[in-house]
Amino acid sequence: MSNVEVEIEYCVPCGFLDRALAVERAILNGLEGELDKVSLVMGSHGVFRVTVDGEAVYDKDEDDYDVDDIVRAVRASL
């Protein structure tokens, strides 16, 4: 089995923690058995990005925020 790592980087000053926790919970609920690590990374400057093994699958600057879409993007990259 490969070591699949998901990172959720979120802007602390923007108050995106709740959003990051919602995405983390949804990813774990749907894909827990297929992942090795899900981590929250504190950032700034408006960042909200989800990566799988270093490859961005969601970036708020490019994509609309939708938890289900983010989970689908993570699943598609596995």
RAJO-V386469 format. One line per field, one symbol per residue. psi: psi as a letter, one per 40 degrees, with the letter a starting at -180 (. if undefined). burial: # if it has 9 or more other C-alpha atoms within 8 Angstrom, else .. A space follows every 10 residues. Layout:
# RAJO-V386469
psi->???
burial->???
This chain:
# RAJO-V386469
psi->hihhhhhhhi hddefedddd dddddddddd edeeidhhih hhaafehhih ihfehhehhd ediihhdddd dddddde.
burial->...####### ##...##..# .###.###.. #...#..#.# ..##.##### ##...##### ......#..# #.##....
